[in-house]
């Protein structure tokens, strides 16, 4: 019996992963009610978990979910709306749903849902969480922990945003040409936020987080394929693929952290890298540079090492210069300083870091302290390097990276100390 | 859906504008209103007399008080409004951007509660 439960749960999860966003997008685009669409689907999944262990997983689990979800939706519309207009609406929706025998026959409107979630009328901080919840079906608590916000706060924000979509009449369609560029940037930002969350589990221990990176790439592919003339959409996909290509190389077999400079290019996924390079080239022919293309170009300058054996640090410094002009981000400034150190020496790198040291956003940013420590160590300032490593170690939450930093710190004072 | 476009601008500057500029503004509004009619989105709209002509009724603890002046003394004042019938927010925003008042003022777009 327990085995059947487990099997049913797995089957339901698989269907949810494949079809959840598609069903939410389809239902929400017609009712404008994202919450109601989500409710119908979670009801359907709850029914599946009750029914499948007893009767076995149906042959077409997605069709089963779809049938239950459409019944739930139609009932919900009947309950919430009255009058002839509502009746007509229900009939149309029911017919369209009925016509689709499987989820794959339902039009894929996830892109429209993403544009609704990233609409300028929606608070920027809730756009990526909203996409995570509506397209991928993440619950508020999981999203809250990823974004370091109290679950109740995140829950409230999501509820409010969905109410605004419905009440303000935010559309489920592509924006007009004039607004497209700006709106697309918001969508791409949100997708990249999702990717960054998945990326933060380099070892791929947590299936859900690893899936986040995969899902972000999936969303990136979707946007790039539907908007092939948008260079930034191609740039974002290129950036994510380059990063993903190095996933395996970021850890040793024992789970030890390997910084980019020490990674074995033979471990990089050359298929993904080739695809990333192709996308970046296509984007570059469109004559509109942007943040994601520049970041993808940085990746490209790193992976060129697999062919030449050398990283093009001068190019990377120039790219970070351009990125800093666009974003003014202190994170970019730290990366730029690292590139300066590689291209022109540790002293100049440290000077570049000192120039931004006053930024309060850096005081709790681990890579800033680690970069500082590396450069101080290279310049022989052991005491200051030790202090900076201590800060970096204290700020790091990934155990493998922490061990790596601890080894570096230990190496400052002669032979490595064996941990007790 | 119905949306209310609230047009906020600097009333004093508008009143002090030279005649030519005022005429131009009127012509722009007239063209804008015409375009809305042609597009079939216009569901109402009026120009308001200045806030110096406003009188406010304010209630508290069940008692009402009649006060001289507008609801709020702000840098920009409500000068007029349109009601548009639009399929979604983006369409309403497109019309708000076209409003002559959007060039140097503020247009607030509010969905109207359906009845």
Interface residues (C-beta under 8 A of the other chain):
Chain A: X119 X121 X167 X168 X169 X170 X171 X173 X175 X176 X179
Chain B: X1 X3 X86 X87 X88 X89 X90 X91 X92 X94 X111
